[in-house]
Amino acid sequence: MAALPDALLIARLDLTRRFRDRSVLIQVLVAPVVLALIIGGAFSGDSSGYRADIWLADADRSDVSSRIVAGLADQSEPGGVTFVAKPGMDGAAAEEAVAADEAEAAVVIPEGFGDAVAAGESAGLAVVGDAGDDLAAGVARSVAEGVAREVQSQRAAITTTLAAAPRLGEDVAADAVARVAAATPPAVGVRDSRVENTFSMMAFFAPGMAMIFLFFVMGAAARSIVTERREGTLRRMLAGPTSATAVLLGKTLGVLTLGLTSLLVVWGITSIAFGVDWGHPLGVVMVIVGAVVAIAGISLTVTGLARTESQAESLTIVFALVLAVLGGTFVYTSTGFLAEVRRFTPNGQALMAFVDLAAGNAGPGDVLPAALILLGGGLAAGTIGILAIHRGLEA
């Protein structure tokens, strides 16, 4: 491509000018890490991972409830979610403990639970949670549902055995069958990954904060075309052998390089200085590239469609803040409308992929669809923006 050497030169000059500006360095590197530390610390208490104490209130204190409590206590993760046995505690006391922030959530085994299970009657568990901690309440709810499924399967096994024994000429006691069923481990074990201490809030908030500032920085880089056109610099550049295509290509390469540098450096700083594990490196790079292309495409579109420099700046701020809210940048857990709409925003799509990599042990193949969606959307938006800017240069 004949315009490539000129485009590379323009990109290099543009980046040199950008990196000499200290405010750009602060927005690209310093501010995202600092904000991620502040917000991540506010949500997690530190940056090492999620921790919670879930109490097991055993108001029944029967053999059945004691086995349940002992089994759950063995699943406690050091430094992560801890299940604390509370023999004799009833539901009211558990609610008071959660309200006083002594426990994040509680699973209550009511009095008479063991007798109901032995008699084949309906037996229920109660979950007590804090409205401000959906994650702990979700773990407690999963625990209660798991216990209910296990009790139901044991009851079915006991009923089937007692019904089949007379036909086979066997004489078995119900309590003996119940003991064997309780001691038999389940055929399939399910582990709730939310109780594992593998995810740091920094792995969520660091890229989220970085993408917010990328809107501002990459938007300013894209708007430099409008600024240079207003100041006459662009007209003098185009009067020489440099084509409009080379100028646009060079500016676009500069915008993309600036964005990639920002997210890659934030990834490096949080990983090396704070020990944050973002997940599989190749998967992280794929999502970073997709997110940068998507944000660059939006920035170019805003610049191309805006009539003035101030209008482009205002629209960039609006887009950045609206997408930050809709994409769930400030909220780790979201439900309802936000949980659905975040899938249709570039930063929301990227954040979900980053969480899958860091907390779900996902690999490159798992985040490839998200990376392709970001890349495709960014290329489409960027094409619209470049065509609009090109028409403005020829006007």
C-alpha positions as CSV (number, residue, x, y, z in Angstrom):
1,M,0.0,0.0,0.0
2,A,1.5,3.3,-1.2
3,A,0.0,5.3,1.7
4,L,1.4,3.0,4.4
5,P,4.8,4.7,4.9
6,D,3.2,8.1,5.3
7,A,0.5,6.6,7.6
8,L,3.2,5.1,9.9
9,L,5.0,8.4,10.0
10,I,1.8,10.3,10.9
11,A,1.0,7.7,13.6
12,R,4.5,8.0,15.1
13,L,4.4,11.8,15.2
14,D,0.9,11.8,16.7
15,L,1.9,9.2,19.4
16,T,5.0,11.2,20.2
17,R,2.9,14.3,20.8
18,R,0.4,12.4,22.9
19,F,2.9,10.7,25.2
20,R,4.7,14.0,25.8
21,D,1.4,15.3,27.4
22,R,1.5,14.3,31.1
23,S,-2.3,14.5,31.3
24,V,-2.6,11.7,28.7
25,L,-0.2,9.5,30.7
26,I,-2.3,10.1,33.8
27,Q,-5.5,9.2,32.1
28,V,-4.1,6.2,30.3
29,L,-2.0,4.6,33.0
30,V,-2.3,6.1,36.5
31,A,-6.0,6.9,36.9
32,P,-7.4,3.5,35.9
33,V,-5.1,1.6,38.3
34,V,-5.8,4.1,41.2
35,L,-9.6,4.0,40.7
36,A,-9.6,0.2,40.4
37,L,-7.7,0.0,43.7
38,I,-10.2,2.3,45.4
39,I,-13.4,0.8,44.1
40,G,-12.1,-2.8,44.2
41,G,-11.0,-2.3,47.8
42,A,-14.4,-0.8,48.7
43,F,-16.2,-3.9,47.3
44,S,-13.9,-6.7,48.6
45,G,-12.1,-5.2,51.6
46,D,-8.8,-5.9,49.9
47,S,-7.5,-6.9,46.4
48,S,-6.8,-10.6,47.1
49,G,-10.2,-12.0,46.5
50,Y,-13.7,-12.6,47.7
51,R,-14.2,-13.5,51.4
52,A,-17.4,-14.3,53.3
53,D,-18.6,-16.1,56.4
54,I,-21.7,-18.1,56.0
55,W,-23.2,-19.5,59.2
56,L,-24.9,-22.9,59.4
57,A,-27.6,-22.4,62.0
58,D,-28.5,-25.8,63.3
59,A,-31.7,-25.4,65.4
60,D,-32.5,-29.1,64.9
61,R,-29.2,-30.7,66.3
62,S,-30.2,-34.1,65.0
63,D,-28.0,-36.7,63.4
64,V,-29.2,-35.7,60.0
65,S,-28.5,-32.0,60.6
66,S,-25.2,-32.6,62.2
67,R,-24.0,-34.6,59.2
68,I,-25.1,-31.8,56.9
69,V,-23.3,-29.2,58.9
70,A,-20.1,-31.3,59.1
71,G,-20.2,-31.9,55.3
72,L,-20.5,-28.3,54.5
73,A,-17.8,-27.2,57.0
74,D,-15.4,-29.4,55.1
75,Q,-16.0,-27.3,51.9
76,S,-14.7,-24.1,53.6
77,E,-12.0,-22.4,51.5
78,P,-9.0,-20.8,53.5
79,G,-9.2,-17.1,52.8
80,G,-12.4,-17.5,50.8
81,V,-15.9,-18.5,51.8
82,T,-16.0,-20.1,55.3
83,F,-18.9,-22.2,56.6
84,V,-19.3,-21.7,60.3
85,A,-21.3,-24.3,62.3
86,K,-23.7,-22.7,64.9
87,P,-25.4,-25.6,66.8
88,G,-28.6,-24.6,68.5
89,M,-29.0,-21.2,66.6
90,D,-32.5,-20.6,65.3
91,G,-33.7,-18.4,62.4
92,A,-34.3,-15.3,64.5
93,A,-30.7,-15.4,65.9
94,A,-29.4,-15.9,62.4
95,E,-31.2,-12.9,61.0
96,E,-29.8,-10.8,63.9
97,A,-26.3,-12.0,63.1
98,V,-26.6,-11.1,59.4
99,A,-28.2,-7.7,60.2
100,A,-25.3,-7.0,62.6
101,D,-22.7,-7.9,59.8
102,E,-21.4,-10.8,61.9
103,A,-22.1,-13.1,59.0
104,E,-22.7,-12.3,55.3
105,A,-25.4,-15.0,55.0
106,A,-26.8,-18.0,56.9
107,V,-28.4,-21.3,56.1
108,V,-31.0,-22.3,58.8
109,I,-31.8,-25.9,59.6
110,P,-35.1,-25.6,61.5
111,E,-36.1,-27.7,64.5
112,G,-37.8,-31.0,63.5
113,F,-35.8,-31.2,60.2
114,G,-34.3,-34.6,61.0
115,D,-37.6,-36.1,62.1
116,A,-39.3,-34.9,59.0
117,V,-36.6,-36.4,56.8
118,A,-36.8,-39.7,58.6
119,A,-40.6,-39.8,58.3
120,G,-40.6,-39.0,54.6
121,E,-42.4,-35.7,55.3
122,S,-41.7,-32.3,53.8
123,A,-38.6,-30.7,55.3
124,G,-37.4,-27.2,54.5
125,L,-34.3,-25.0,54.9
126,A,-34.2,-21.3,55.3
127,V,-31.7,-18.9,53.8
128,V,-30.9,-15.5,55.4
129,G,-29.0,-13.0,53.4
130,D,-28.1,-9.3,53.2
131,A,-29.8,-7.3,50.5
132,G,-26.4,-5.6,49.9
133,D,-24.5,-8.8,49.3
134,D,-26.0,-10.8,46.4
135,L,-23.0,-13.0,46.0
136,A,-23.0,-14.4,49.6
137,A,-26.8,-14.8,49.5
138,G,-26.4,-16.7,46.2
139,V,-23.8,-19.0,47.7
140,A,-26.0,-19.7,50.7
141,R,-29.0,-20.4,48.4
142,S,-26.9,-22.8,46.3
143,V,-25.9,-24.6,49.4
144,A,-29.5,-25.0,50.6
145,E,-30.6,-26.2,47.2
146,G,-27.8,-28.7,47.1
147,V,-28.7,-30.1,50.5
148,A,-32.4,-30.3,49.4
149,R,-31.4,-32.2,46.3
150,E,-29.2,-34.6,48.2
151,V,-32.0,-35.3,50.8
152,Q,-34.5,-35.9,48.0
153,S,-32.2,-38.4,46.3
154,Q,-31.6,-40.2,49.5
155,R,-35.3,-40.3,50.2
156,A,-36.0,-41.8,46.8
157,A,-33.3,-44.4,47.3
158,I,-34.7,-45.4,50.7
159,T,-38.3,-45.6,49.3
160,T,-37.2,-47.7,46.3
161,T,-35.2,-50.1,48.5
162,L,-37.9,-50.7,51.0
163,A,-40.5,-51.2,48.2
164,A,-38.2,-53.7,46.3
165,A,-37.0,-55.7,49.4
166,P,-40.2,-57.8,50.0
167,R,-40.3,-58.8,46.3
168,L,-36.8,-60.1,46.5
169,G,-37.5,-61.9,49.8
170,E,-35.3,-59.6,51.8
171,D,-36.2,-58.2,55.2
172,V,-34.6,-54.8,55.8
173,A,-35.1,-52.1,58.4
174,A,-35.9,-48.6,57.4
175,D,-33.3,-47.1,59.8
176,A,-30.6,-49.3,58.4
177,V,-31.3,-48.3,54.8
178,A,-31.3,-44.7,55.9
179,R,-27.9,-45.0,57.5
180,V,-26.4,-46.6,54.4
181,A,-28.0,-44.0,52.1
182,A,-26.6,-41.2,54.2
183,A,-23.2,-42.7,54.2
184,T,-23.1,-43.2,50.4
185,P,-21.4,-40.4,48.6
186,P,-23.3,-38.8,45.6
187,A,-22.5,-40.2,42.2
188,V,-21.9,-36.7,40.8
189,G,-20.3,-33.9,42.8
190,V,-21.0,-30.2,41.9
191,R,-18.6,-27.5,43.1
192,D,-19.7,-23.9,43.3
193,S,-16.9,-21.9,41.9
194,R,-18.1,-18.8,43.7
195,V,-16.7,-20.2,47.0
196,E,-13.2,-20.5,45.5
197,N,-10.7,-17.7,46.2
198,T,-9.5,-17.3,42.7
199,F,-11.0,-14.0,41.6
200,S,-9.8,-10.5,42.6
201,M,-12.1,-7.5,42.3
202,M,-9.1,-5.7,40.7
203,A,-9.4,-8.1,37.7
204,F,-12.9,-6.6,37.1
205,F,-12.5,-2.9,38.0
206,A,-9.0,-2.4,36.5
207,P,-10.1,-3.0,32.9
208,G,-13.4,-1.4,33.5
209,M,-11.8,1.9,34.7
210,A,-9.2,1.7,31.9
211,M,-12.0,1.4,29.3
212,I,-13.7,4.5,30.6
213,F,-10.6,6.6,30.3
214,L,-9.9,5.1,26.9
215,F,-13.1,6.8,25.6
216,F,-11.7,10.1,26.7
217,V,-8.2,9.6,25.5
218,M,-9.0,7.9,22.2
219,G,-11.8,10.3,21.6
220,A,-9.3,13.2,22.0
221,A,-6.9,11.5,19.6
222,A,-9.6,11.1,17.0
223,R,-10.7,14.7,17.4
224,S,-7.2,15.9,16.6
225,I,-8.3,15.6,12.9
226,V,-11.0,18.2,13.5
227,T,-8.6,20.4,15.5
228,E,-5.9,20.3,12.8
229,R,-8.5,21.0,10.1
230,R,-9.7,24.0,12.1
231,E,-6.2,25.3,12.6
232,G,-5.2,24.8,9.0
233,T,-2.5,22.2,9.7
234,L,-4.4,19.5,7.9
235,R,-4.8,21.6,4.8
236,R,-1.1,22.2,4.5
237,M,-0.4,18.5,5.0
238,L,-2.8,17.5,2.2
239,A,-1.4,20.2,-0.1
240,G,1.8,18.0,-0.3
241,P,2.1,14.4,-1.5
242,T,0.3,13.0,1.6
243,S,-3.1,11.7,0.7
244,A,-6.2,11.9,2.8
245,T,-6.2,8.1,3.1
246,A,-2.7,8.2,4.6
247,V,-3.8,10.8,7.1
248,L,-6.8,8.8,8.2
249,L,-4.9,5.6,8.4
250,G,-2.1,7.2,10.4
251,K,-4.6,8.8,12.9
252,T,-6.4,5.5,13.2
253,L,-3.2,3.5,13.9
254,G,-2.3,6.1,16.5
255,V,-5.6,5.8,18.2
256,L,-5.4,2.0,18.3
257,T,-1.8,2.0,19.5
258,L,-2.7,4.4,22.3
259,G,-5.6,2.2,23.4
260,L,-3.6,-1.1,23.3
261,T,-0.7,0.5,25.2
262,S,-3.1,1.6,27.9
263,L,-4.8,-1.7,28.6
264,L,-1.6,-3.8,28.2
265,V,0.2,-1.6,30.7
266,V,-2.7,-1.7,33.2
267,W,-2.7,-5.5,32.8
268,G,1.0,-5.6,33.5
269,I,1.0,-3.2,36.5
270,T,-1.9,-5.0,38.2
271,S,-0.4,-8.4,37.5
272,I,3.2,-7.6,38.6
273,A,2.6,-5.1,41.4
274,F,-0.6,-6.4,42.9
275,G,-0.5,-10.1,42.0
276,V,-3.9,-9.9,40.1
277,D,-4.5,-12.9,37.9
278,W,-6.5,-11.8,34.8
279,G,-6.6,-15.4,33.4
280,H,-5.2,-17.1,30.3
281,P,-2.7,-14.6,28.7
282,L,-3.8,-15.3,25.1
283,G,-7.5,-14.9,26.1
284,V,-6.7,-11.6,27.8
285,V,-4.9,-10.3,24.8
286,M,-7.8,-11.3,22.5
287,V,-10.3,-9.4,24.7
288,I,-8.1,-6.4,25.0
289,V,-7.7,-6.1,21.2
290,G,-11.4,-6.5,20.7
291,A,-12.2,-3.9,23.3
292,V,-9.7,-1.4,22.0
293,V,-11.0,-1.8,18.4
294,A,-14.6,-1.4,19.6
295,I,-13.9,1.8,21.6
296,A,-11.8,3.2,18.8
297,G,-14.6,2.6,16.3
298,I,-17.1,4.4,18.5
299,S,-14.6,7.3,19.0
300,L,-14.1,7.6,15.2
301,T,-17.9,7.5,14.6
302,V,-18.5,10.3,17.1
303,T,-15.8,12.4,15.6
304,G,-17.0,11.8,12.1
305,L,-20.7,12.6,12.8
306,A,-20.1,15.6,15.0
307,R,-20.2,19.0,13.3
308,T,-17.8,20.8,15.7
309,E,-14.9,19.9,18.0
310,S,-16.9,20.8,21.1
311,Q,-19.8,18.8,19.9
312,A,-17.6,15.7,19.4
313,E,-16.1,16.2,22.9
314,S,-19.5,16.4,24.5
315,L,-20.8,13.4,22.7
316,T,-17.7,11.4,23.7
317,I,-18.3,12.2,27.4
318,V,-22.0,11.2,27.1
319,F,-21.2,8.0,25.3
320,A,-18.5,7.1,27.8
321,L,-20.7,7.6,30.9
322,V,-23.8,6.0,29.5
323,L,-21.9,2.9,28.3
324,A,-20.1,2.7,31.6
325,V,-23.5,2.6,33.5
326,L,-25.2,0.3,31.0
327,G,-22.1,-1.9,30.8
328,G,-22.0,-2.4,34.5
329,T,-18.5,-0.9,34.9
330,F,-19.3,0.4,38.4
331,V,-21.3,-2.6,39.6
332,Y,-19.8,-6.1,40.0
333,T,-23.1,-7.9,40.3
334,S,-26.2,-6.7,38.4
335,T,-29.7,-8.0,38.0
336,G,-32.8,-7.3,35.9
337,F,-32.5,-4.7,33.1
338,L,-28.7,-4.0,33.6
339,A,-27.9,-7.7,33.5
340,E,-29.5,-8.0,30.1
341,V,-28.5,-4.7,28.5
342,R,-24.8,-5.0,29.4
343,R,-24.4,-7.8,26.9
344,F,-25.1,-5.2,24.1
345,T,-22.4,-2.7,25.2
346,P,-18.7,-3.1,24.2
347,N,-17.4,-2.5,27.7
348,G,-20.0,-4.9,29.2
349,Q,-19.2,-7.6,26.7
350,A,-15.5,-7.2,27.5
351,L,-16.0,-7.2,31.2
352,M,-18.0,-10.4,31.1
353,A,-15.2,-12.0,29.1
354,F,-12.5,-10.7,31.6
355,V,-14.6,-12.2,34.5
356,D,-14.8,-15.5,32.7
357,L,-11.1,-15.5,32.3
358,A,-10.2,-14.5,35.8
359,A,-12.9,-16.3,37.8
360,G,-14.2,-19.0,35.6
361,N,-10.9,-20.3,34.4
362,A,-12.0,-19.8,30.8
363,G,-9.6,-20.2,27.9
364,P,-9.1,-18.4,24.6
365,G,-11.7,-20.5,22.9
366,D,-14.3,-19.6,25.5
367,V,-13.8,-15.8,25.0
368,L,-13.3,-16.0,21.2
369,P,-17.0,-15.2,20.5
370,A,-16.9,-12.1,22.7
371,A,-13.6,-11.0,21.1
372,L,-15.1,-11.4,17.6
373,I,-18.2,-9.5,18.6
374,L,-16.1,-6.6,19.9
375,L,-13.9,-6.7,16.8
376,G,-16.7,-6.8,14.3
377,G,-18.7,-4.1,16.0
378,G,-15.6,-1.9,16.3
379,L,-14.7,-2.4,12.6
380,A,-18.2,-1.5,11.5
381,A,-18.4,1.6,13.7
382,G,-14.9,2.6,12.7
383,T,-15.7,2.3,9.0
384,I,-18.7,4.6,9.4
385,G,-16.6,7.1,11.3
386,I,-13.7,7.0,8.8
387,L,-16.0,7.5,5.8
388,A,-17.7,10.5,7.5
389,I,-14.3,12.0,8.4
390,H,-13.1,11.4,4.8
391,R,-16.0,13.3,3.4
392,G,-15.3,16.1,5.8
393,L,-11.7,16.3,4.6
394,E,-12.7,16.5,1.0
395,A,-15.3,19.2,1.7
